[in-house]
Amino acid sequence: MTGPSTSAAHEDVTTGVAGGDGNASATRITPGNALRPEDIALEVRTGAIRPTDDAAEYALRLGDDALILAQRLGHWISRAPELEEDVALGNIALDQLGHARSFLTYAGGAWDKSEDNLAYVRREHEFRSAHLVEQPNGDFAVTIARQFLISFYQYELYRHLMGSTDATVAAIAAKAVKEVDYHRDHSAQWVLRLGQGTDESRRRMIHGLRLMWPYVNELFDEDPLTLRLVASGITVAPAIIREEFDRLTGQVLADADLEVPDVPAAPGGGRRGEHSEHLGYILAEMQVLAREHPGANW
């Protein structure tokens, strides 16, 4: 399930987005960045680590977000508006798949299930993905709008999770945050490019943001699980992440001469297993591919 690393180093956005390691990728292992899903699986098998039920449920949420987003982004390979974007979106998808593998492997440690079992065998209501990542790709601007929102959210979340009291969650986040730094830079550059481009590109970017913005609130919901995890130090209060998310996304939009969309929030429910009508199609695709892959670890 692994693949090539991301492309060459990226330039910083002039909108407060700090530059990261442009060569960082979920598929590049270095001595200082060596946590792999296989390492987590080994520690689970040997009993060195075992998540609590709450930590496992949280890892499941993060893993499902990354898994479904990776599946969505993979559809752009050979279909992007530029050859370079085929590579860029493909590599972002691979990074997300790497995050999914790590989080799902850890979550499975609580229930004696493999990453493949959690990815391919569960029924729709057992997934915990947010509605945002389930949304259809639409045109390129719609995909960029979705990626812009999820990457800025993931970056702030993983940055805080590096201080988690759960050592495995902290280690996964420390690896993932370097990769997501590239993802948010990439999406911000495209928001600027489309927003300041032609009348048509601007119209499409505005439309994409309006389609995706209703699903933002769900990312920051405080439910009983989140409150317990905050109390134990495993995660951070969503309000803290939301403050930085609003500030940084707002700065990018202002630089692109765009406004935060004034649209009503969607009800959400993905964390409770109540999904959009789109998830079933994604899972059906994944399961067809899985059945053609007899080597999967069920």
N, C-alpha and C positions, 0 to 999 in steps of 0.2 A: 504493500500500500504506500510505499515511499517513492520519491522521484527526484528530479533535478532541483537544484537550489535556485533561489531568485536571481534576477539579473543584476547587472552592474549597479554600483552605488548611485543613490538618488540624490538630487539636490534638495536643500531645505526649502520649505515654503516660506514666504515672507509674511506669514500670518500667525506666528507664534508656535508653529509646529516644529519641535526640535528634531533635528536630523538624527538618525540612528545608524546602525551598521547596515549598509546597503547590501552586504553579502550574507546577512543573517537570514536563515531559513529554517523551517521545521525539518528540512531534509538535509541540512548540513550539520555534521557533528564535529565539534572541536574539543580539545582537552578541557577548556574552561566552560563548555556548554554541552555536556555529554549525556544529559538525561534523555533516555529514549523510552518509548513504550515498552520495549523488551526489558529494560532495566526495572521498570515498575512491575511488570508481570512477574519477573524473577523474585522480587522482594515480596510480592503478594504470595507466590507459591511457597516460598520458604518461611512465611510467617513473620518476616521482618517488618512488614507494614500491613495494616488492615484498617480501612476507614471506618469511622462510626457511621451509623445509618444516615445521620444528617449530612456528614461530609460527603458520603456517597451520593445522596440525592442531589446535592449541590454540584458535584462533579458531573453528574448525569445531565443537569441543565446546561452546563457550559459545554460539555461534549456534544450534546444534541445540537446546540446552536452552531457549533463549528462544523459538524457533520453535514447538516442540511445546507448551510451556506456553501460549503465546498461542492456539494452536488449541483447547486444552482450555478455557481461560477464555472464549473466544468463544461457547461453547455456552450460557453462562449468560445471554446477552443476551435479554431478554424472559422469562426463567425464574427470575430471582432472587427472594428473598422480599420484597424492597422495590424500588420503582421506582428509588430512589437507588442500590441495589446493582447494578441493571442498568447504570447509568451508570458506577459505580465499577469494576466488574469489566471492563466493556468498555474503559474507559480504561487499566486495568492491562494488559489484553491488547494494546492498541495500543502501549503503552510497550515491552512485551516484543517485539512485532513490530519496533519500531524498533531495539532492540538486536540482534535477529536479522539484520536487513538490514545493519547496520554490520559485524557480525562475519563474516557470510557473504560480503559484498562484499570484505572484506579477505582472507579465506581464499581466495576464488576467484582473487585476484591471483597466487597461486603456481601455479595450474593453468589459467589463462586461461579461467575459468568465471565466469558471472554469478551474482548472488544468486538469480535465478529458476532457473537451471540447478541450483544446489546444493539449492534448496528443493524442487523439483518433479520432478527427473529421476532422482535417485539411487535405488538400490534399498535395501531395508530395512537390510541388513547394512553399508551404507556410511554410515549415520547414526551419530552419536556422542553422542546424548542419554542422560542419566542415567535410570535407571528411575523415579525419583521423579516427574519431569515427565510421564511416560507414563501414570501411574496414572489410572483412570477418576475422573470428578468425584464419583461417589457422591451423597450428599445435601449440603446446604450446609455442614454441619460438616466433612465429609470434605474438601471443596474448601478450606475455610479452613485445615484442618490442613496440607494440602499447600502452600498459599500461605504459611503461617506459616514453614514449614521452608525453603522455597526462597528466600523474600525475605530472611530473616536470613542465609542462606548467601551470597546474591548481594551483599548490602550489604557484608559483611566482605571478600569477594573483591574487589569493584570498588574498595573503599576502598584496599586494598593495591595493586591494579593501577594506580592513578593514578601510582605511582612506578616503573612498569615501564620497563625499558631499551628496550622497543619503543615508540616514540613514538605509533604509531597505536593500539596496545592501550591505552596510557595515556590517550589522548584519548577513545577510546570509553568507557572506564571512568569518566572524569571526568564525562562527560555522563550515563551510566547511573546512577551512584551517587545522584544527586539524585532521580531518579525512583524508584529502589528504596527510598529512605528513606521515601517515601510508602507504598509497597507494604507494607513491614514494619510501619509504624505502623497501617495499615488492618487488617492481619491480626491484630496484637496486640490491637487494640481488640475485634475479634470474638471472639478467644479468651477475653478477660476477660468479655465480654458473655454468651457462651454458657456458659462455665464457672461463672459466678456467677448464671446465670438460673434457669430452672425445672429441675425434676428431669429432664425430658425433654431440654432443651437441653444440660444437663451430661452426661447419658448419651451423647448423640450426639457431643459434643466429645471425650469420652474415647475413644469408639469410633473416631472419625476419627484421633486421634493414634496409637492403636494400629495402625491400618491403614497409616499413612504412615511411622511411625518406623523400621521395618526398612530403609527405603531411604536413610537418612541417611548411613550409613558410606561408601557409594559416592562421595558428593560429595567425600570427603576422602582417597580412595585415592592412594597415591604409586606411580605406575608409572614405567617408564623415561623416558617423555616428560616427565612432571612433574619428575622429578629433573634432567633436562637443562635444563629451563626455569628451575628454581630456581637452578641453577648459573650460568646466563647472566643472571640478574636479570630475566627476562621475567615471571615470576610469583613467588609467595611460597610458602613451605613450607605444605602443607595443615594441619599441626599447629598453626601459628600462628592460622590462621583458625578451626580447630576449637575452640581454647581460648575465643575470644570468642563463638563461636556457642553453645557449651554454657553459658557464663555468662549471656548475654543471654536465650536461650530459657528457661533454667532460672528466671531472674528473673520473666519473664512468667508462666510456669506457676505459680510459687509465689504470685504475686499473684492468680492465678485460682483458687487452692486446688486445683491439679491437680498431678499427679506426672509426671515423665519416665517414659514407658512402659517396663516391663521386658519387652522382646520381643526375640527373636533377630534378628540382622541378615540381610537378604536377600543372596544371593550377588552381585547386580549383574552387570556385564558390558557395560553400554551403551557405555562408552568403547572397547570392543573390537569393537563391532558386534553384540554378543549381547544382543538386546532382549527385553523382556517380550512377552507375547502380545498386548498392547494396541496396540503401535506400528503394526502393519500396517493396522489399521482407520483410524487417524488419517491415515496417508500416503495411503490409498485415497481418503479424503474430499478431501484437499488436491489430489490429482492430478485428480480429477473436476472440481473447481472450476477448476484451471489449464487444462484442455482447453477450458473454456467461455470462456477469457480469451485470445483470439488475439493480444493485444498484448504478451504476456509476452516478455521478453528471454531467449531460450534460447541 
